[in-house]
């Protein structure tokens, strides 16, 4: 079970690295416009806010990778950062897009469940 938990934590971390890239570097490019359903005008107006949000996603990824790097000693760190991802996903699903529930909150929940079983 510990291996499965580590795989899910790593996938959640990689998702957040991808979110960082989308929000910090591709926000006003075709991939970012498609991912977030933005118009070029709206993307230009919100680019700085998106970059800030991307940075926070990078911190979440860094925390999860730190927990993985520590191995079994990093369980508390993994739990903390997965809880942060879960709360952000629930908030995003309630305020921005229901899709966030499946892309962000569900994987974090799965990681937390696997960590608790392992």
C-alpha positions, 0 to 999 in steps of 0.5 A: 500500500505504501508504494501505491500511496507514493505513486499517487502522491507523485502524480498529484505533485506532477499535476501541480507542476503542470498547473504551475507551468500552465498558470505561470508560462502558458496562461495566455498561450493556446494551451493555457487558453484551452485549459482554462477556457479563456479569451486572449483579452481576459488572459492578458488581464489576469496573467499576473494573478494566474502566475501568482496562483501557479507559484502556489501550485509549485509550493504544493508540488514541492511539499509533496516531493519533499515528503516523498524524498523523506520516505516514511519519515515524510508521511506527516508532510505528505498528509499536510500537503495533500490536505492543502490540495484537497481544501484548494480543490474543494474551494475551487470546485465550489467557486470556480469549476466543478471540474476541479473536484475531479482533477485536484480534490479526488486525487488528493483524497485518494492519496490520503486514503492510501496513506492512511491504509499504509 
